[in-house]
Amino acid sequence: MSDLVIDKNSRPLGASDLKVAPIAYGMWRFAGATGHQAEIDANAKVETALEAGITLFDTADVYGLDSNAPFGAAEELFGHVLKARPALRDQMVIASKGGIIPGTPYDSSAKYLREACEASLKRLQIETIDLYQVHRPDVLTHPAELADTLQTLRKEGKIREYGLSNVTAHQIAALQAHLDHPMATQQPELSALAIEPVTDGTLDLCMATDMTPLAWSPLAGGRLMLHASEAPTSQLADVITTLDTLADKHSASRTAIALAFVLAHPSKPIPIIGSQTPARIADAMSALDVTLSRQDWYAVYEAALGAPLP
Ligand SMILES: NC(=O)c1ccc[n+]([C@@H]2O[C@H](COP(=O)([O-])OP(=O)(O)OC[C@H]3O[C@@H](n4cnc5c(N)ncnc54)[C@H](OP(=O)(O)O)[C@@H]3O)[C@@H](O)[C@H]2O)c1
């Protein structure tokens, strides 16, 4: 029985020239506090991630709103970090997203997405966004229009590569049919609690057409870190108990096992971790040292399914 050895090397995003480490840092929770201290904290988080070997940084124009900060706050804060230390830019692959307008809620029309991308560039204080992602599907935009917008932004040098997030396999295929330049990434929710992309066609399509899956909320937004007795559902309690059993077996943290579960899929998903605690950001990299057996992986999968596989 062969074990699931995790590739620790940097890898390209899809068929593109962008190379990134196997774990990424996400900035959904990055903004919130304001003022000088916020910038000091932001610097520390970015520095810790880089020192740990992380190279892909994932933000979005809408990040910050959940922490009651204004639209654009997370990008703006990241922009201050980049402006203050220009040498950081060359060590990073910067990803952002657009297409959500709170209250609308989605717009991927040519006019809106272009304005959103240009506004992101301004807030980030950079010339080019390495990976621009459409945050959620706007079913009112024809894929031909979206393909044209993304390819035009790329030709203009405003973005280097593009991808989608939270879409169905059919929506991915519909866009692919209109693209001359391939999409580099998909960003679904994927964790030991959110296993749908394994069977809904998303990861299969990534493997079939060479796109890199970026797994959002790989610790289920912290729910996988609860004590089993605090878990609101028996499914979550089972997953946590299984992760802990494997953590004991592999002398690893529960975080490492949960991330290894994502990393071990053959589509080579890149978990985007979202902790705001520098020690936890650094600890996440220990997942790369975990080698799960097939039996370990399927034990987590069955716990997440809530039923044994036939
Ligand atoms: N495309 C989309 O629609 C979408 C949606 C959601 C997220 N995302 C992306 O995914 C990224 C990650 O999302 P996420 O923040 O939900 O990721 P996550 O890594 O699953 O969860 C991070 C949360 O778990 C908490 N946590 C509790 N115990 C922890 C431990 N032992 N180790 C690490 N974290 C622990 C963290 O708290 P502390 O901060 O206190 O450590 C933080 O609040 C986002 O930043 C964003 O880039 C994308």
The ligand as an ORCA input file, in Angstrom:
! r2SCAN-3c Opt
* xyz 0 1
  N     -12.784     32.447     -2.213
  C     -13.579     32.591     -1.177
  O     -14.796     32.804     -1.292
  C     -12.983     32.502      0.189
  C     -13.810     32.393      1.325
  C     -13.198     32.285      2.573
  C     -11.801     32.292      2.668
  N     -11.028     32.437      1.543
  C      -9.550     32.449      1.596
  O      -9.114     31.444      2.501
  C      -8.284     32.059      3.476
  C      -8.315     31.288      4.741
  O      -9.620     31.272      5.283
  P      -9.827     31.060      6.836
  O      -9.269     32.213      7.576
  O     -11.239     30.690      7.068
  O      -8.847     29.782      7.034
  P      -8.633     28.687      8.130
  O      -7.154     28.492      8.184
  O      -9.514     27.539      7.843
  O      -9.159     29.322      9.499
  C      -8.445     30.317     10.167
  C      -9.181     30.644     11.432
  O      -9.037     29.526     12.328
  C      -8.641     30.022     13.593
  N      -7.891     29.022     14.345
  C      -8.273     28.496     15.537
  N      -7.364     27.628     15.993
  C      -6.378     27.601     15.096
  C      -5.142     26.885     15.020
  N      -4.761     26.027     15.983
  N      -4.361     27.081     13.955
  C      -4.738     27.914     12.982
  N      -5.893     28.643     12.991
  C      -6.714     28.486     14.038
  C      -7.812     31.246     13.255
  O      -7.766     32.062     14.416
  P      -6.469     32.980     14.715
  O      -6.439     34.014     13.656
  O      -6.805     33.529     16.067
  O      -5.260     32.106     14.717
  C      -8.643     31.859     12.147
  O      -9.726     32.603     12.654
  C      -8.830     33.490      3.564
  O      -7.935     34.385      4.172
  C      -9.032     33.781      2.105
  O      -7.804     34.098      1.491
  C     -11.600     32.530      0.319
*
